[in-house]
Amino acid sequence: MIPLRMGAIATSILLGLTAAAANIFGGAIIVQRHWERRYLHYFVALGAGFMLTTALVEMVPESLELRGRSAAYLVLAGYLIIHFFEHTVTPHFHFGEETHKDEFVHAHKGYSVLLGLVIHTFFDGIAIASGFLVSNVLGWLIFFAVFLHKIPEGFTVGSVMLASGRSRGTAWGSSVVLGCSTLAGVLTMAIFRHDVGAGLPLSAGVTIYVAASDLVPEVNKEPAMKMALLVFVGAAVFFLLDHLFHAH
């Protein structure tokens, strides 16, 4: 059983608030036309490499150590949960405003995408808290992995809302909902902290899906080589931080 670590809970809540703020900031970008948006593509590429590496190198092995072979089923369950919602409740999900102009005509489409992202951000919070309940090193690595895609996430939900005819206030409000969902995930894991053996592998599966099935395909759409290379940079940053954390 994982020992009670109140310091881990407090840190998780603080960083959950930080991640939530990044969601809200991403929503603010889309409702303020004068913001430069091309940098979001860099976050997506970095986040893809960092998240995929974090999930496969740290989260999955830690999950197997906690639960044994049964953790593999939970990793798969986390992956399939997001796959189900993105391809049934929220089909044609993409990052970036330009992809939504023709696809999201009806208002309910915007809300279906919001629902799918709420589920995903909830597991972001689960992942952050689960990591800190296992170890500070794992917690910080997961937080950085989550944080890198939080701004594009808020940008995405805001852009979908605008493309489906919602107001700018509603578009920004949807990013606030994502932020609240992230914090809710942290608080849920804080309450059910003794179930971290389930929360960590489930969130690992979610992380793998978002990195490999959502972010990497978006990176692959960009013809510039530097976008592809940034995925490797994201992976390299993980190993650098992992080395620095373990060195101390």
Secondary structure as the mmCIF struct_conf table of DSSP 4:
data_model
#
loop_
_struct_conf.conf_type_id
_struct_conf.id
_struct_conf.beg_label_comp_id
_struct_conf.beg_label_asym_id
_struct_conf.beg_label_seq_id
_struct_conf.end_label_comp_id
_struct_conf.end_label_asym_id
_struct_conf.end_label_seq_id
HELX_LH_PP_P HELX_LH_PP_P1 ILE A 2 LEU A 4
HELX_RH_AL_P HELX_RH_AL_P1 MET A 6 VAL A 31
TURN_TY1_P TURN_TY1_P1 ARG A 33 HIS A 34
BEND BEND1 TRP A 35 TRP A 35
TURN_TY1_P TURN_TY1_P2 ARG A 38 ARG A 38
HELX_RH_AL_P HELX_RH_AL_P2 TYR A 39 THR A 54
HELX_RH_PI_P HELX_RH_PI_P1 ALA A 55 MET A 59
HELX_RH_AL_P HELX_RH_AL_P3 VAL A 60 ARG A 67
TURN_TY1_P TURN_TY1_P3 GLY A 68 ARG A 69
HELX_RH_AL_P HELX_RH_AL_P4 SER A 70 PHE A 84
HELX_RH_PI_P HELX_RH_PI_P2 PHE A 85 VAL A 89
BEND BEND2 THR A 90 THR A 90
TURN_TY1_P TURN_TY1_P4 PRO A 91 HIS A 92
BEND BEND3 PHE A 95 GLY A 96
HELX_RH_3T_P HELX_RH_3T_P1 GLU A 97 THR A 99
BEND BEND4 HIS A 100 HIS A 100
TURN_TY1_P TURN_TY1_P5 LYS A 101 GLU A 103
BEND BEND5 HIS A 106 HIS A 106
HELX_RH_AL_P HELX_RH_AL_P5 ALA A 107 VAL A 134
HELX_RH_AL_P HELX_RH_AL_P6 ASN A 136 PHE A 147
TURN_TY1_P TURN_TY1_P6 LEU A 148 HIS A 149
HELX_RH_AL_P HELX_RH_AL_P7 LYS A 150 ALA A 163
TURN_TY1_P TURN_TY1_P7 SER A 164 GLY A 165
HELX_RH_AL_P HELX_RH_AL_P8 ARG A 168 ILE A 191
TURN_TY1_P TURN_TY1_P8 PHE A 192 PHE A 192
HELX_RH_3T_P HELX_RH_3T_P2 ARG A 193 ASP A 195
HELX_RH_AL_P HELX_RH_AL_P9 VAL A 196 TYR A 209
HELX_RH_PI_P HELX_RH_PI_P3 VAL A 210 LEU A 215
HELX_RH_AL_P HELX_RH_AL_P10 VAL A 216 ASN A 220
TURN_TY1_P TURN_TY1_P9 LYS A 221 LYS A 221
HELX_RH_AL_P HELX_RH_AL_P11 MET A 225 ALA A 247
#
